[in-house]
C-alpha cells in the first residue's frame, strides 16, 4: 500500500515458474484494477516480494526459489506495466563461506 492509501499492488504465485502482480487504485473505498504483470523463472518459486515506489509507477517484483532469486523492475506507461531494464538473477549460497 502506498503511504497515501490510494494505491497498492498485490502478488500471487500462479504455478511453479510464474508469478503475477496486480495494481489497484482505491477510489471511494473501491479497489479499481489498473494493470498486472508476470515474472517467469527457470526455477520453482517458493516466495515473492513486491516494492512500490513513491511515484506509484514503478514496481520491484522479486521471486525466490530454494537457491535462486530473480528481481525485475516494471514501469507503468501508456496504461500498462512493462518490464524496465534487465532482470537481476542471483544464485543463493547454500552455506556461508569461511575466510582464512
C-alpha positions in Angstrom: 0.0 0.0 0.0 1.3 3.4 -0.9 1.6 5.8 2.1 -1.2 8.0 0.6 -3.6 5.0 1.0 -4.8 5.4 -2.6 -2.7 2.8 -4.5 -1.5 -0.7 -3.8 0.0 -3.8 -5.5 -0.6 -7.5 -4.6 1.1 -10.6 -5.9 0.4 -14.3 -6.3 2.3 -17.4 -7.4 0.4 -18.8 -10.4 2.4 -22.0 -10.9 5.9 -23.3 -10.1 7.6 -20.9 -12.5 5.2 -17.9 -12.9 4.0 -15.2 -10.5 1.8 -12.1 -11.1 1.3 -8.8 -9.5 -1.8 -6.7 -9.9 -2.0 -2.9 -9.2 -5.1 -1.1 -7.9 -6.3 2.4 -7.2 -8.5 2.9 -4.2 -11.5 5.1 -5.3 -14.2 5.8 -2.7 -13.3 2.6 -0.8 -13.5 0.5 -4.1 -10.4 -1.1 -5.5 -10.1 -0.5 -9.2 -7.5 -2.7 -11.0 -5.1 -0.6 -13.2 -2.9 -3.4 -14.5 -0.9 -6.5 -14.0 2.5 -8.1 -15.0 4.1 -11.5 -14.8 7.6 -12.7 -13.7 8.7 -16.0 -15.3 11.6 -18.0 -13.8 13.5 -21.2 -14.7 13.3 -22.3 -11.0 10.4 -23.3 -8.7 9.1 -20.2 -7.0 8.6 -20.5 -3.2 8.1 -16.8 -2.3 7.6 -13.4 -3.9 8.2 -9.8 -2.8 6.9 -6.5 -4.1 8.1 -2.9 -3.7 6.0 0.1 -4.8 7.9 3.3 -5.4 6.7 6.7 -4.3 5.8 7.6 -7.9 3.2 4.8 -7.9 4.5 4.0 -11.4 7.5 1.7 -10.6 7.4 -1.7 -9.0 10.2 -4.1 -8.0 9.0 -7.6 -8.3 11.1 -10.5 -6.8 10.7 -14.2 -6.9 12.8 -16.6 -4.8 13.4 -20.3 -5.1 15.3 -22.7 -2.9 18.7 -21.5 -4.2 18.0 -18.8 -6.8 16.2 -15.5 -7.0 15.1 -13.1 -9.7 14.2 -9.4 -9.4 12.6 -7.4 -12.2 11.5 -3.8 -12.4 8.3 -2.6 -14.0 7.2 0.9 -15.1 3.5 1.9 -15.7 3.4 3.6 -19.1 0.7 4.1 -21.6 -1.8 2.3 -19.2 0.2 -0.9 -18.9 3.0 -2.4 -16.9 6.2 -3.1 -18.9 9.5 -4.6 -17.7 12.1 -1.9 -17.3 15.7 -2.9 -17.9 17.1 -6.3 -17.4 16.1 -8.6 -14.5 18.7 -9.4 -11.9 19.3 -13.1 -11.2 21.2 -14.3 -8.1 22.3 -17.8 -7.1 21.9 -18.1 -3.3 24.7 -19.7 -1.4 23.8 -22.9 0.4 26.1 -22.1 3.3 28.4 -19.3 4.3 32.0 -19.5 3.1 34.9 -19.3 5.6 37.5 -16.6 5.2 41.1 -17.6 6.1 
